[in-house]
Amino acid sequence: MLSSNQRTLSWLSSRGTCNPEGYNPESTLEYSDPGIYLPERFYVTGKWMNDRQYLRFNGDVGEDGAILLPYQALEVNAVMGSRNGSLCEVILWQIANHY
């Protein structure tokens, strides 16, 4: 979960998020969990700013956001950071045989 508007997410795919809400460059969209996940695609929940190179959580203080990344591999890598170096909490759930 992300709880600050300082977080960013590099594009994991040239197609962007697979949420039904789609992608709208240079805009903030509010995404909800679709409940159905395709392999090798990512999904987000909460308010996210769609930039051409990354997604940035754009919720207010106290609002949550999440990145949903179904995968089948021994490991997965993510590059995350904050614009001002503030700390954030990252929770990783690995669920066997999710899809």
Phi and psi restraints in degrees (range 20) as a CNS / XPLOR table:
assign (resid 1 and name C) (resid 2 and name N)
       (resid 2 and name CA) (resid 2 and name C) 1.0 -112.1 20.0 2
assign (resid 2 and name N) (resid 2 and name CA)
       (resid 2 and name C) (resid 3 and name N) 1.0 137.3 20.0 2
assign (resid 2 and name C) (resid 3 and name N)
       (resid 3 and name CA) (resid 3 and name C) 1.0 -126.5 20.0 2
assign (resid 3 and name N) (resid 3 and name CA)
       (resid 3 and name C) (resid 4 and name N) 1.0 18.7 20.0 2
assign (resid 3 and name C) (resid 4 and name N)
       (resid 4 and name CA) (resid 4 and name C) 1.0 -141.3 20.0 2
assign (resid 4 and name N) (resid 4 and name CA)
       (resid 4 and name C) (resid 5 and name N) 1.0 154.5 20.0 2
assign (resid 4 and name C) (resid 5 and name N)
       (resid 5 and name CA) (resid 5 and name C) 1.0 -84.3 20.0 2
assign (resid 5 and name N) (resid 5 and name CA)
       (resid 5 and name C) (resid 6 and name N) 1.0 18.2 20.0 2
assign (resid 5 and name C) (resid 6 and name N)
       (resid 6 and name CA) (resid 6 and name C) 1.0 -98.4 20.0 2
assign (resid 6 and name N) (resid 6 and name CA)
       (resid 6 and name C) (resid 7 and name N) 1.0 0.6 20.0 2
assign (resid 6 and name C) (resid 7 and name N)
       (resid 7 and name CA) (resid 7 and name C) 1.0 -92.1 20.0 2
assign (resid 7 and name N) (resid 7 and name CA)
       (resid 7 and name C) (resid 8 and name N) 1.0 146.6 20.0 2
assign (resid 7 and name C) (resid 8 and name N)
       (resid 8 and name CA) (resid 8 and name C) 1.0 -128.9 20.0 2
assign (resid 8 and name N) (resid 8 and name CA)
       (resid 8 and name C) (resid 9 and name N) 1.0 156.5 20.0 2
assign (resid 8 and name C) (resid 9 and name N)
       (resid 9 and name CA) (resid 9 and name C) 1.0 -136.0 20.0 2
assign (resid 9 and name N) (resid 9 and name CA)
       (resid 9 and name C) (resid 10 and name N) 1.0 120.3 20.0 2
assign (resid 9 and name C) (resid 10 and name N)
       (resid 10 and name CA) (resid 10 and name C) 1.0 -68.1 20.0 2
assign (resid 10 and name N) (resid 10 and name CA)
       (resid 10 and name C) (resid 11 and name N) 1.0 149.4 20.0 2
assign (resid 10 and name C) (resid 11 and name N)
       (resid 11 and name CA) (resid 11 and name C) 1.0 -58.5 20.0 2
assign (resid 11 and name N) (resid 11 and name CA)
       (resid 11 and name C) (resid 12 and name N) 1.0 127.1 20.0 2
assign (resid 11 and name C) (resid 12 and name N)
       (resid 12 and name CA) (resid 12 and name C) 1.0 -89.1 20.0 2
assign (resid 12 and name N) (resid 12 and name CA)
       (resid 12 and name C) (resid 13 and name N) 1.0 -12.8 20.0 2
assign (resid 12 and name C) (resid 13 and name N)
       (resid 13 and name CA) (resid 13 and name C) 1.0 -154.6 20.0 2
assign (resid 13 and name N) (resid 13 and name CA)
       (resid 13 and name C) (resid 14 and name N) 1.0 147.0 20.0 2
assign (resid 13 and name C) (resid 14 and name N)
       (resid 14 and name CA) (resid 14 and name C) 1.0 -65.9 20.0 2
assign (resid 14 and name N) (resid 14 and name CA)
       (resid 14 and name C) (resid 15 and name N) 1.0 -16.1 20.0 2
assign (resid 14 and name C) (resid 15 and name N)
       (resid 15 and name CA) (resid 15 and name C) 1.0 -83.8 20.0 2
assign (resid 15 and name N) (resid 15 and name CA)
       (resid 15 and name C) (resid 16 and name N) 1.0 -12.3 20.0 2
assign (resid 15 and name C) (resid 16 and name N)
       (resid 16 and name CA) (resid 16 and name C) 1.0 74.8 20.0 2
assign (resid 16 and name N) (resid 16 and name CA)
       (resid 16 and name C) (resid 17 and name N) 1.0 -162.9 20.0 2
assign (resid 16 and name C) (resid 17 and name N)
       (resid 17 and name CA) (resid 17 and name C) 1.0 -66.5 20.0 2
assign (resid 17 and name N) (resid 17 and name CA)
       (resid 17 and name C) (resid 18 and name N) 1.0 149.3 20.0 2
assign (resid 17 and name C) (resid 18 and name N)
       (resid 18 and name CA) (resid 18 and name C) 1.0 -99.2 20.0 2
assign (resid 18 and name N) (resid 18 and name CA)
       (resid 18 and name C) (resid 19 and name N) 1.0 11.7 20.0 2
assign (resid 18 and name C) (resid 19 and name N)
       (resid 19 and name CA) (resid 19 and name C) 1.0 -60.7 20.0 2
assign (resid 19 and name N) (resid 19 and name CA)
       (resid 19 and name C) (resid 20 and name N) 1.0 149.1 20.0 2
assign (resid 19 and name C) (resid 20 and name N)
       (resid 20 and name CA) (resid 20 and name C) 1.0 -59.1 20.0 2
assign (resid 20 and name N) (resid 20 and name CA)
       (resid 20 and name C) (resid 21 and name N) 1.0 -25.0 20.0 2
assign (resid 20 and name C) (resid 21 and name N)
       (resid 21 and name CA) (resid 21 and name C) 1.0 -67.2 20.0 2
assign (resid 21 and name N) (resid 21 and name CA)
       (resid 21 and name C) (resid 22 and name N) 1.0 -18.6 20.0 2
assign (resid 21 and name C) (resid 22 and name N)
       (resid 22 and name CA) (resid 22 and name C) 1.0 77.4 20.0 2
assign (resid 22 and name N) (resid 22 and name CA)
       (resid 22 and name C) (resid 23 and name N) 1.0 -156.6 20.0 2
assign (resid 22 and name C) (resid 23 and name N)
       (resid 23 and name CA) (resid 23 and name C) 1.0 -131.8 20.0 2
assign (resid 23 and name N) (resid 23 and name CA)
       (resid 23 and name C) (resid 24 and name N) 1.0 132.8 20.0 2
assign (resid 23 and name C) (resid 24 and name N)
       (resid 24 and name CA) (resid 24 and name C) 1.0 -134.1 20.0 2
assign (resid 24 and name N) (resid 24 and name CA)
       (resid 24 and name C) (resid 25 and name N) 1.0 103.2 20.0 2
assign (resid 24 and name C) (resid 25 and name N)
       (resid 25 and name CA) (resid 25 and name C) 1.0 -53.1 20.0 2
assign (resid 25 and name N) (resid 25 and name CA)
       (resid 25 and name C) (resid 26 and name N) 1.0 139.1 20.0 2
assign (resid 25 and name C) (resid 26 and name N)
       (resid 26 and name CA) (resid 26 and name C) 1.0 61.4 20.0 2
assign (resid 26 and name N) (resid 26 and name CA)
       (resid 26 and name C) (resid 27 and name N) 1.0 29.5 20.0 2
assign (resid 26 and name C) (resid 27 and name N)
       (resid 27 and name CA) (resid 27 and name C) 1.0 -134.4 20.0 2
assign (resid 27 and name N) (resid 27 and name CA)
       (resid 27 and name C) (resid 28 and name N) 1.0 155.1 20.0 2
assign (resid 27 and name C) (resid 28 and name N)
       (resid 28 and name CA) (resid 28 and name C) 1.0 -97.9 20.0 2
assign (resid 28 and name N) (resid 28 and name CA)
       (resid 28 and name C) (resid 29 and name N) 1.0 126.8 20.0 2
assign (resid 28 and name C) (resid 29 and name N)
       (resid 29 and name CA) (resid 29 and name C) 1.0 -118.4 20.0 2
assign (resid 29 and name N) (resid 29 and name CA)
       (resid 29 and name C) (resid 30 and name N) 1.0 149.4 20.0 2
assign (resid 29 and name C) (resid 30 and name N)
       (resid 30 and name CA) (resid 30 and name C) 1.0 -100.8 20.0 2
assign (resid 30 and name N) (resid 30 and name CA)
       (resid 30 and name C) (resid 31 and name N) 1.0 116.7 20.0 2
assign (resid 30 and name C) (resid 31 and name N)
       (resid 31 and name CA) (resid 31 and name C) 1.0 -102.0 20.0 2
assign (resid 31 and name N) (resid 31 and name CA)
       (resid 31 and name C) (resid 32 and name N) 1.0 145.3 20.0 2
assign (resid 31 and name C) (resid 32 and name N)
       (resid 32 and name CA) (resid 32 and name C) 1.0 -120.2 20.0 2
assign (resid 32 and name N) (resid 32 and name CA)
       (resid 32 and name C) (resid 33 and name N) 1.0 158.7 20.0 2
assign (resid 32 and name C) (resid 33 and name N)
       (resid 33 and name CA) (resid 33 and name C) 1.0 -69.6 20.0 2
assign (resid 33 and name N) (resid 33 and name CA)
       (resid 33 and name C) (resid 34 and name N) 1.0 119.2 20.0 2
assign (resid 33 and name C) (resid 34 and name N)
       (resid 34 and name CA) (resid 34 and name C) 1.0 -72.5 20.0 2
assign (resid 34 and name N) (resid 34 and name CA)
       (resid 34 and name C) (resid 35 and name N) 1.0 -19.8 20.0 2
assign (resid 34 and name C) (resid 35 and name N)
       (resid 35 and name CA) (resid 35 and name C) 1.0 80.3 20.0 2
assign (resid 35 and name N) (resid 35 and name CA)
       (resid 35 and name C) (resid 36 and name N) 1.0 -10.6 20.0 2
assign (resid 35 and name C) (resid 36 and name N)
       (resid 36 and name CA) (resid 36 and name C) 1.0 -126.0 20.0 2
assign (resid 36 and name N) (resid 36 and name CA)
       (resid 36 and name C) (resid 37 and name N) 1.0 130.3 20.0 2
assign (resid 36 and name C) (resid 37 and name N)
       (resid 37 and name CA) (resid 37 and name C) 1.0 -126.7 20.0 2
assign (resid 37 and name N) (resid 37 and name CA)
       (resid 37 and name C) (resid 38 and name N) 1.0 133.6 20.0 2
assign (resid 37 and name C) (resid 38 and name N)
       (resid 38 and name CA) (resid 38 and name C) 1.0 -94.8 20.0 2
assign (resid 38 and name N) (resid 38 and name CA)
       (resid 38 and name C) (resid 39 and name N) 1.0 145.8 20.0 2
assign (resid 38 and name C) (resid 39 and name N)
       (resid 39 and name CA) (resid 39 and name C) 1.0 -61.1 20.0 2
assign (resid 39 and name N) (resid 39 and name CA)
       (resid 39 and name C) (resid 40 and name N) 1.0 148.1 20.0 2
assign (resid 39 and name C) (resid 40 and name N)
       (resid 40 and name CA) (resid 40 and name C) 1.0 61.4 20.0 2
assign (resid 40 and name N) (resid 40 and name CA)
       (resid 40 and name C) (resid 41 and name N) 1.0 26.7 20.0 2
assign (resid 40 and name C) (resid 41 and name N)
       (resid 41 and name CA) (resid 41 and name C) 1.0 -129.2 20.0 2
assign (resid 41 and name N) (resid 41 and name CA)
       (resid 41 and name C) (resid 42 and name N) 1.0 157.6 20.0 2
assign (resid 41 and name C) (resid 42 and name N)
       (resid 42 and name CA) (resid 42 and name C) 1.0 -122.1 20.0 2
assign (resid 42 and name N) (resid 42 and name CA)
       (resid 42 and name C) (resid 43 and name N) 1.0 158.0 20.0 2
assign (resid 42 and name C) (resid 43 and name N)
       (resid 43 and name CA) (resid 43 and name C) 1.0 -136.0 20.0 2
assign (resid 43 and name N) (resid 43 and name CA)
       (resid 43 and name C) (resid 44 and name N) 1.0 154.8 20.0 2
assign (resid 43 and name C) (resid 44 and name N)
       (resid 44 and name CA) (resid 44 and name C) 1.0 -132.2 20.0 2
assign (resid 44 and name N) (resid 44 and name CA)
       (resid 44 and name C) (resid 45 and name N) 1.0 157.2 20.0 2
assign (resid 44 and name C) (resid 45 and name N)
       (resid 45 and name CA) (resid 45 and name C) 1.0 -128.2 20.0 2
assign (resid 45 and name N) (resid 45 and name CA)
       (resid 45 and name C) (resid 46 and name N) 1.0 148.7 20.0 2
assign (resid 45 and name C) (resid 46 and name N)
       (resid 46 and name CA) (resid 46 and name C) 1.0 100.5 20.0 2
assign (resid 46 and name N) (resid 46 and name CA)
       (resid 46 and name C) (resid 47 and name N) 1.0 -169.6 20.0 2
assign (resid 46 and name C) (resid 47 and name N)
       (resid 47 and name CA) (resid 47 and name C) 1.0 -91.7 20.0 2
assign (resid 47 and name N) (resid 47 and name CA)
       (resid 47 and name C) (resid 48 and name N) 1.0 120.7 20.0 2
assign (resid 47 and name C) (resid 48 and name N)
       (resid 48 and name CA) (resid 48 and name C) 1.0 -129.5 20.0 2
assign (resid 48 and name N) (resid 48 and name CA)
       (resid 48 and name C) (resid 49 and name N) 1.0 132.0 20.0 2
assign (resid 48 and name C) (resid 49 and name N)
       (resid 49 and name CA) (resid 49 and name C) 1.0 -80.1 20.0 2
assign (resid 49 and name N) (resid 49 and name CA)
       (resid 49 and name C) (resid 50 and name N) 1.0 124.3 20.0 2
assign (resid 49 and name C) (resid 50 and name N)
       (resid 50 and name CA) (resid 50 and name C) 1.0 -90.8 20.0 2
assign (resid 50 and name N) (resid 50 and name CA)
       (resid 50 and name C) (resid 51 and name N) 1.0 105.5 20.0 2
assign (resid 50 and name C) (resid 51 and name N)
       (resid 51 and name CA) (resid 51 and name C) 1.0 -102.7 20.0 2
assign (resid 51 and name N) (resid 51 and name CA)
       (resid 51 and name C) (resid 52 and name N) 1.0 168.2 20.0 2
assign (resid 51 and name C) (resid 52 and name N)
       (resid 52 and name CA) (resid 52 and name C) 1.0 -70.1 20.0 2
assign (resid 52 and name N) (resid 52 and name CA)
       (resid 52 and name C) (resid 53 and name N) 1.0 -25.2 20.0 2
assign (resid 52 and name C) (resid 53 and name N)
       (resid 53 and name CA) (resid 53 and name C) 1.0 -111.0 20.0 2
assign (resid 53 and name N) (resid 53 and name CA)
       (resid 53 and name C) (resid 54 and name N) 1.0 -13.7 20.0 2
assign (resid 53 and name C) (resid 54 and name N)
       (resid 54 and name CA) (resid 54 and name C) 1.0 -163.3 20.0 2
assign (resid 54 and name N) (resid 54 and name CA)
       (resid 54 and name C) (resid 55 and name N) 1.0 170.1 20.0 2
assign (resid 54 and name C) (resid 55 and name N)
       (resid 55 and name CA) (resid 55 and name C) 1.0 -108.9 20.0 2
assign (resid 55 and name N) (resid 55 and name CA)
       (resid 55 and name C) (resid 56 and name N) 1.0 142.8 20.0 2
assign (resid 55 and name C) (resid 56 and name N)
       (resid 56 and name CA) (resid 56 and name C) 1.0 -127.7 20.0 2
assign (resid 56 and name N) (resid 56 and name CA)
       (resid 56 and name C) (resid 57 and name N) 1.0 127.1 20.0 2
assign (resid 56 and name C) (resid 57 and name N)
       (resid 57 and name CA) (resid 57 and name C) 1.0 -62.0 20.0 2
assign (resid 57 and name N) (resid 57 and name CA)
       (resid 57 and name C) (resid 58 and name N) 1.0 128.0 20.0 2
assign (resid 57 and name C) (resid 58 and name N)
       (resid 58 and name CA) (resid 58 and name C) 1.0 -125.6 20.0 2
assign (resid 58 and name N) (resid 58 and name CA)
       (resid 58 and name C) (resid 59 and name N) 1.0 27.7 20.0 2
assign (resid 58 and name C) (resid 59 and name N)
       (resid 59 and name CA) (resid 59 and name C) 1.0 -80.1 20.0 2
assign (resid 59 and name N) (resid 59 and name CA)
       (resid 59 and name C) (resid 60 and name N) 1.0 165.1 20.0 2
assign (resid 59 and name C) (resid 60 and name N)
       (resid 60 and name CA) (resid 60 and name C) 1.0 -78.4 20.0 2
assign (resid 60 and name N) (resid 60 and name CA)
       (resid 60 and name C) (resid 61 and name N) 1.0 165.0 20.0 2
assign (resid 60 and name C) (resid 61 and name N)
       (resid 61 and name CA) (resid 61 and name C) 1.0 -56.3 20.0 2
assign (resid 61 and name N) (resid 61 and name CA)
       (resid 61 and name C) (resid 62 and name N) 1.0 131.5 20.0 2
assign (resid 61 and name C) (resid 62 and name N)
       (resid 62 and name CA) (resid 62 and name C) 1.0 94.1 20.0 2
assign (resid 62 and name N) (resid 62 and name CA)
       (resid 62 and name C) (resid 63 and name N) 1.0 -15.6 20.0 2
assign (resid 62 and name C) (resid 63 and name N)
       (resid 63 and name CA) (resid 63 and name C) 1.0 -86.1 20.0 2
assign (resid 63 and name N) (resid 63 and name CA)
       (resid 63 and name C) (resid 64 and name N) 1.0 150.4 20.0 2
assign (resid 63 and name C) (resid 64 and name N)
       (resid 64 and name CA) (resid 64 and name C) 1.0 -107.2 20.0 2
assign (resid 64 and name N) (resid 64 and name CA)
       (resid 64 and name C) (resid 65 and name N) 1.0 154.8 20.0 2
assign (resid 64 and name C) (resid 65 and name N)
       (resid 65 and name CA) (resid 65 and name C) 1.0 -141.8 20.0 2
assign (resid 65 and name N) (resid 65 and name CA)
       (resid 65 and name C) (resid 66 and name N) 1.0 156.0 20.0 2
assign (resid 65 and name C) (resid 66 and name N)
       (resid 66 and name CA) (resid 66 and name C) 1.0 -144.7 20.0 2
assign (resid 66 and name N) (resid 66 and name CA)
       (resid 66 and name C) (resid 67 and name N) 1.0 153.9 20.0 2
assign (resid 66 and name C) (resid 67 and name N)
       (resid 67 and name CA) (resid 67 and name C) 1.0 -113.3 20.0 2
assign (resid 67 and name N) (resid 67 and name CA)
       (resid 67 and name C) (resid 68 and name N) 1.0 124.5 20.0 2
assign (resid 67 and name C) (resid 68 and name N)
       (resid 68 and name CA) (resid 68 and name C) 1.0 -108.7 20.0 2
assign (resid 68 and name N) (resid 68 and name CA)
       (resid 68 and name C) (resid 69 and name N) 1.0 117.9 20.0 2
assign (resid 68 and name C) (resid 69 and name N)
       (resid 69 and name CA) (resid 69 and name C) 1.0 -130.7 20.0 2
assign (resid 69 and name N) (resid 69 and name CA)
       (resid 69 and name C) (resid 70 and name N) 1.0 84.5 20.0 2
assign (resid 69 and name C) (resid 70 and name N)
       (resid 70 and name CA) (resid 70 and name C) 1.0 -67.4 20.0 2
assign (resid 70 and name N) (resid 70 and name CA)
       (resid 70 and name C) (resid 71 and name N) 1.0 135.7 20.0 2
assign (resid 70 and name C) (resid 71 and name N)
       (resid 71 and name CA) (resid 71 and name C) 1.0 -154.9 20.0 2
assign (resid 71 and name N) (resid 71 and name CA)
       (resid 71 and name C) (resid 72 and name N) 1.0 158.2 20.0 2
assign (resid 71 and name C) (resid 72 and name N)
       (resid 72 and name CA) (resid 72 and name C) 1.0 -127.0 20.0 2
assign (resid 72 and name N) (resid 72 and name CA)
       (resid 72 and name C) (resid 73 and name N) 1.0 100.3 20.0 2
assign (resid 72 and name C) (resid 73 and name N)
       (resid 73 and name CA) (resid 73 and name C) 1.0 -167.4 20.0 2
assign (resid 73 and name N) (resid 73 and name CA)
       (resid 73 and name C) (resid 74 and name N) 1.0 170.7 20.0 2
assign (resid 73 and name C) (resid 74 and name N)
       (resid 74 and name CA) (resid 74 and name C) 1.0 -75.8 20.0 2
assign (resid 74 and name N) (resid 74 and name CA)
       (resid 74 and name C) (resid 75 and name N) 1.0 -26.0 20.0 2
assign (resid 74 and name C) (resid 75 and name N)
       (resid 75 and name CA) (resid 75 and name C) 1.0 -154.3 20.0 2
assign (resid 75 and name N) (resid 75 and name CA)
       (resid 75 and name C) (resid 76 and name N) 1.0 162.8 20.0 2
assign (resid 75 and name C) (resid 76 and name N)
       (resid 76 and name CA) (resid 76 and name C) 1.0 -139.6 20.0 2
assign (resid 76 and name N) (resid 76 and name CA)
       (resid 76 and name C) (resid 77 and name N) 1.0 145.4 20.0 2
assign (resid 76 and name C) (resid 77 and name N)
       (resid 77 and name CA) (resid 77 and name C) 1.0 -116.9 20.0 2
assign (resid 77 and name N) (resid 77 and name CA)
       (resid 77 and name C) (resid 78 and name N) 1.0 145.6 20.0 2
assign (resid 77 and name C) (resid 78 and name N)
       (resid 78 and name CA) (resid 78 and name C) 1.0 -140.3 20.0 2
assign (resid 78 and name N) (resid 78 and name CA)
       (resid 78 and name C) (resid 79 and name N) 1.0 139.7 20.0 2
assign (resid 78 and name C) (resid 79 and name N)
       (resid 79 and name CA) (resid 79 and name C) 1.0 -105.1 20.0 2
assign (resid 79 and name N) (resid 79 and name CA)
       (resid 79 and name C) (resid 80 and name N) 1.0 116.1 20.0 2
assign (resid 79 and name C) (resid 80 and name N)
       (resid 80 and name CA) (resid 80 and name C) 1.0 -132.7 20.0 2
assign (resid 80 and name N) (resid 80 and name CA)
       (resid 80 and name C) (resid 81 and name N) 1.0 153.1 20.0 2
assign (resid 80 and name C) (resid 81 and name N)
       (resid 81 and name CA) (resid 81 and name C) 1.0 -167.6 20.0 2
assign (resid 81 and name N) (resid 81 and name CA)
       (resid 81 and name C) (resid 82 and name N) 1.0 176.4 20.0 2
assign (resid 81 and name C) (resid 82 and name N)
       (resid 82 and name CA) (resid 82 and name C) 1.0 -123.7 20.0 2
assign (resid 82 and name N) (resid 82 and name CA)
       (resid 82 and name C) (resid 83 and name N) 1.0 152.0 20.0 2
assign (resid 82 and name C) (resid 83 and name N)
       (resid 83 and name CA) (resid 83 and name C) 1.0 -67.2 20.0 2
assign (resid 83 and name N) (resid 83 and name CA)
       (resid 83 and name C) (resid 84 and name N) 1.0 -30.3 20.0 2
assign (resid 83 and name C) (resid 84 and name N)
       (resid 84 and name CA) (resid 84 and name C) 1.0 -113.4 20.0 2
assign (resid 84 and name N) (resid 84 and name CA)
       (resid 84 and name C) (resid 85 and name N) 1.0 11.7 20.0 2
assign (resid 84 and name C) (resid 85 and name N)
       (resid 85 and name CA) (resid 85 and name C) 1.0 78.0 20.0 2
assign (resid 85 and name N) (resid 85 and name CA)
       (resid 85 and name C) (resid 86 and name N) 1.0 9.7 20.0 2
assign (resid 85 and name C) (resid 86 and name N)
       (resid 86 and name CA) (resid 86 and name C) 1.0 -68.7 20.0 2
assign (resid 86 and name N) (resid 86 and name CA)
       (resid 86 and name C) (resid 87 and name N) 1.0 156.4 20.0 2
assign (resid 86 and name C) (resid 87 and name N)
       (resid 87 and name CA) (resid 87 and name C) 1.0 -79.2 20.0 2
assign (resid 87 and name N) (resid 87 and name CA)
       (resid 87 and name C) (resid 88 and name N) 1.0 150.5 20.0 2
assign (resid 87 and name C) (resid 88 and name N)
       (resid 88 and name CA) (resid 88 and name C) 1.0 -141.0 20.0 2
assign (resid 88 and name N) (resid 88 and name CA)
       (resid 88 and name C) (resid 89 and name N) 1.0 161.2 20.0 2
assign (resid 88 and name C) (resid 89 and name N)
       (resid 89 and name CA) (resid 89 and name C) 1.0 -101.6 20.0 2
assign (resid 89 and name N) (resid 89 and name CA)
       (resid 89 and name C) (resid 90 and name N) 1.0 129.5 20.0 2
assign (resid 89 and name C) (resid 90 and name N)
       (resid 90 and name CA) (resid 90 and name C) 1.0 -120.0 20.0 2
assign (resid 90 and name N) (resid 90 and name CA)
       (resid 90 and name C) (resid 91 and name N) 1.0 125.5 20.0 2
assign (resid 90 and name C) (resid 91 and name N)
       (resid 91 and name CA) (resid 91 and name C) 1.0 -114.2 20.0 2
assign (resid 91 and name N) (resid 91 and name CA)
       (resid 91 and name C) (resid 92 and name N) 1.0 127.4 20.0 2
assign (resid 91 and name C) (resid 92 and name N)
       (resid 92 and name CA) (resid 92 and name C) 1.0 -115.2 20.0 2
assign (resid 92 and name N) (resid 92 and name CA)
       (resid 92 and name C) (resid 93 and name N) 1.0 122.9 20.0 2
assign (resid 92 and name C) (resid 93 and name N)
       (resid 93 and name CA) (resid 93 and name C) 1.0 -111.4 20.0 2
assign (resid 93 and name N) (resid 93 and name CA)
       (resid 93 and name C) (resid 94 and name N) 1.0 125.6 20.0 2
assign (resid 93 and name C) (resid 94 and name N)
       (resid 94 and name CA) (resid 94 and name C) 1.0 -112.4 20.0 2
assign (resid 94 and name N) (resid 94 and name CA)
       (resid 94 and name C) (resid 95 and name N) 1.0 114.5 20.0 2
assign (resid 94 and name C) (resid 95 and name N)
       (resid 95 and name CA) (resid 95 and name C) 1.0 -112.4 20.0 2
assign (resid 95 and name N) (resid 95 and name CA)
       (resid 95 and name C) (resid 96 and name N) 1.0 121.7 20.0 2
assign (resid 95 and name C) (resid 96 and name N)
       (resid 96 and name CA) (resid 96 and name C) 1.0 -69.3 20.0 2
assign (resid 96 and name N) (resid 96 and name CA)
       (resid 96 and name C) (resid 97 and name N) 1.0 138.9 20.0 2
assign (resid 96 and name C) (resid 97 and name N)
       (resid 97 and name CA) (resid 97 and name C) 1.0 53.9 20.0 2
assign (resid 97 and name N) (resid 97 and name CA)
       (resid 97 and name C) (resid 98 and name N) 1.0 46.6 20.0 2
assign (resid 97 and name C) (resid 98 and name N)
       (resid 98 and name CA) (resid 98 and name C) 1.0 -69.8 20.0 2
assign (resid 98 and name N) (resid 98 and name CA)
       (resid 98 and name C) (resid 99 and name N) 1.0 -35.5 20.0 2
